[in-house]
Amino acid sequence: MTQEFKPDVIIIGSGVGGGSVARQLVGSGAKILIIERGDFVPNEPENSDPEAVYTQRRYRTHEEYQDEAGNRYRPSQYYYVGGHTKWYGTAMFRFRERDFSEVRHEDGISPAWPVSYGDLERWYDEAERVFGVRGRAGIDPTEPPRSAGYTHDAVPHEPLIAEMAERLARQGLRPFPNPVAIDFGPGGSCIRCGACDAFACRYGAKGDGETRLIRPILNHPDVRLWTKAQATRLIPASDGRIAAVEVLCEGQLSRVEARTVVLSAGAINSALILLRSANEAYPDGIANRSGVVGRYLMNHHLTGLVGFMPFRVNETKFTKTMAINDFYYGLPDDPDAGGNIQMLANLKGPMISSNIPWMPKRMADVVARHSVDWLCMSEDLPSAASRVRLLPGDRVEVAYYPGGLAAHNKFVGHVRTRLRKIFPLVLHRPSGIKGPVHQCGTVRMGDDPATSALNNLCQSWDHPNLHVVDASFFPSSAALNPALTVCAQALRVGARLRDAWREGKLAA
Ligand SMILES: Cc1cc2nc3c(=O)[nH]c(=O)nc-3n(C[C@H](O)[C@H](O)[C@H](O)COP(=O)(O)OP(=O)(O)OC[C@H]3O[C@@H](n4cnc5c(N)ncnc54)[C@H](O)[C@@H]3O)c2cc1C
């Protein structure tokens, strides 16, 4: 770590939020320091070994959180250059137009965003290009308007998935190609190794935060990346600006100053950093005059379904080529009971036994070989009671009260009934907040400083030189994978910061 480089902008976190802002700022003349708590994922055989990833939890944080009842656990949080996209399933969806408006449900309200789909459309387009998303426009029945098609055509189905699509179409559904960020096709680096969703790619074929955002800018003279450097607190000045970031690196605490700070440590960690920065002037934490920081944590309701085929083996390497949105706006008799259906990874035995501990390992291996695996995803409605909190001794509490779960379970029941027409046995397993894969909402943006922490450009209402740009800015979770929306808004914010820098108006 060298101290000679004097940054104009500090970006905390190298995930899709932080990386996208950095990408926009490069070339503006601003000196950018990216502070990343983790290191690069080492390229090693264990990357694609389910035993190492799931049973031994080789890459997972060793931190402990506790739930609202005080039960401690080791969360599925991963700290690496590129953030959680190193492990993600590459499904890159745009949210629908309605997802940005207020929608009232029986179990709560999905609040409006301070930006519309129209505000984000050109940034979605750019985000898809940056991540190399492969898809086909015009087939998804809920697809929002697009100014252009995908740059790359959809990844083709392997035979079993094509058969599934046909059989579901015969049920009257409209399966469509899942938009995925995979460098697959002629000249592409994807070799269909079979370890993708939930594994770090050994071949650089996954469009993730490292390959698409960080690596391409690393050699620029205005960029520095500090790895294994953990931002612990933001230090406010007496005039309300953020004066410095406190960083823990190699056991040493130091302060780094910059004109502007972009906090992109992920929804749980960004909230924790703001809360941990409390002092006499800001007793409830930084950017928290509204009291919302840490609250409204959402994660999607995610249920995995395993369609068991006793007499067939699933040889599919890359399953995630199909999705279904026919029930995105609910079931015919219940508009709340809906969401997205997409393929899960082709599950491996250790992935099943780590989720269903009572299942003997050999049985899990058999189920894995003979199954086709699905994911039902529904909106998680925000609640102020679902919150990330710091307890004495810097312990972390994640209290979670999922909103809309009964409606999700009804949706899952409907999907199971349909899958039972294909498979003699369909097992299902919900995942919870201990694996906060789609964590969001803890530093929400809005139009009103009394009820939100950030304005519609992710700028803190309380500290003009602080932007919080990761999934924590989501006011609602929609029912689609979040990464493309984080990227689109981060590109939008980054472009504004770049223009402000060029005009000499970057908040100082
Ligand atoms: C297994 C899995 C599958 C997924 N599949 C999909 C999918 O198919 N499609 C999709 O859209 N989304 C998917 N997601 C979710 C997606 O990966 C996240 O929504 C997205 O990566 C969030 O980006 P972010 O920038 O908000 O935060 P993060 O990716 O969490 O980035 C935050 C960064 O900050 C760093 N950091 C944290 N604390 C500190 C600190 N104190 N100091 C410095 N650095 C810090 C972290 O190490 C990390 O690099 C998946 C996630 C997982 C885990």
The ligand as an ORCA input file, in Angstrom:
! r2SCAN-3c Opt
* xyz 0 1
  C     -24.208    -17.401     -5.196
  C     -24.758    -16.114     -5.715
  C     -25.468    -16.120     -6.917
  C     -25.987    -14.922     -7.408
  N     -26.582    -14.918     -8.641
  C     -26.983    -13.750     -9.192
  C     -27.449    -13.694    -10.531
  O     -27.492    -14.689    -11.239
  N     -27.826    -12.479    -11.019
  C     -27.774    -11.335    -10.264
  O     -28.175    -10.278    -10.753
  N     -27.318    -11.373     -9.003
  C     -26.907    -12.533     -8.455
  N     -26.380    -12.541     -7.200
  C     -26.366    -11.292     -6.447
  C     -25.282    -10.333     -6.946
  O     -24.045    -10.982     -6.946
  C     -25.282     -9.112     -6.037
  O     -26.558     -8.525     -6.044
  C     -24.283     -8.051     -6.477
  O     -23.022     -8.620     -6.657
  C     -24.246     -6.954     -5.430
  O     -23.276     -6.003     -5.795
  P     -22.869     -4.858     -4.775
  O     -21.969     -3.947     -5.497
  O     -24.111     -4.347     -4.156
  O     -22.105     -5.563     -3.563
  P     -20.967     -6.671     -3.449
  O     -20.905     -7.520     -4.627
  O     -21.178     -7.325     -2.118
  O     -19.622     -5.810     -3.409
  C     -19.168     -5.199     -2.245
  C     -17.659     -5.202     -2.227
  O     -17.214     -4.487     -1.085
  C     -16.214     -5.234     -0.412
  N     -16.279     -4.825      1.003
  C     -17.187     -5.191      1.936
  N     -16.922     -4.565      3.095
  C     -15.833     -3.795      2.881
  C     -15.076     -2.908      3.697
  N     -15.399     -2.710      4.978
  N     -13.993     -2.288      3.165
  C     -13.636     -2.490      1.855
  N     -14.326     -3.345      1.052
  C     -15.424     -3.953      1.545
  C     -16.569     -6.674     -0.667
  O     -15.474     -7.548     -0.494
  C     -17.062     -6.598     -2.111
  O     -15.995     -6.733     -3.020
  C     -25.839    -13.715     -6.668
  C     -25.120    -13.717     -5.472
  C     -24.564    -14.902     -5.005
  C     -23.777    -14.866     -3.719
*
